[in-house]
Amino acid sequence: MITDELKNEFCSEVMDYAKTKENSFIDATIHVAEKFGFGPEMGAKLLSKPLIEKIRIEGEDINLIPKMSKLPF
């Protein structure tokens, strides 16, 4: 069962791992999910919105996902 405590702990570990090991957020998510004993699919359900946004931007930068169009302001 997914609890808020588990979500917070997971997101915190992903952020810490990405910063201290200088890895991508995608790699950090996979590593921490394996550390917690489940796959990336379950890890994705535990991510916070700001972390999802960072992963989306990272995916766009490495052409893993199509870039979102931006308004010309």
N, C-alpha and C positions, 0 to 999 in steps of 0.2 A: 504494500500500500504506500502511495506517495504522500508524504507529510510535508508541511512547510519547513520543518526542521531539516529533513533530508534534502529538500530543494536548496535551502540556504547553505547547508554544508557542502553540497555538490558544487554549487556555483562558486563558493569561496575557494574550494580546492582547485577548480579549473582556473580561476583568475590567478591564484598564487602560483600554480604550476606554469602557466603561460608566461608570467613575469619573471620568475626565478630561473627557469630553464631556457628562457628566450625562445620558446616554441610558439607555433601558431595556436590560435584558439581552437582550431579544428583538431590538431594533434593533442592538445591538452584535454579536450573533451573526451577523446577516445581513450587516452591514457587513464584519466580519472575514472571513467566508466568501467574499464577493466579492473582497476584497483578496487572499486566498489563491488565487483563481481557480476556485472551485467554488461550487455552489449551497447553499442552506440545508439541503437533505437530507443532504448530505455533512458539513456543519458540525455537524449534530445528532449524528452518529456520533462526533464528536471531543470532545463535551462531557463534563466530569467530573460525577460524581453531585451534588456541592454546587452546581454551576452549573445543572444540570437542575432541582434543587429550587428555586433562586431564580427560574428562568424559570417553573416551575409556579405558584409563589406569585404572581408578577407577572401571569400569565395569569388566575388566579382573581380578583385584585384588579380587573382591567379587564373582567371577565366574558367573557373569551375562551374559557375552559374552565369546566366546572362545579366548584363548590367541593367539596373533600373534606370529608366530615363529620368532626367532631372529637369525641373522647370528652369527656363532661362531668365533668372532674376539676377 
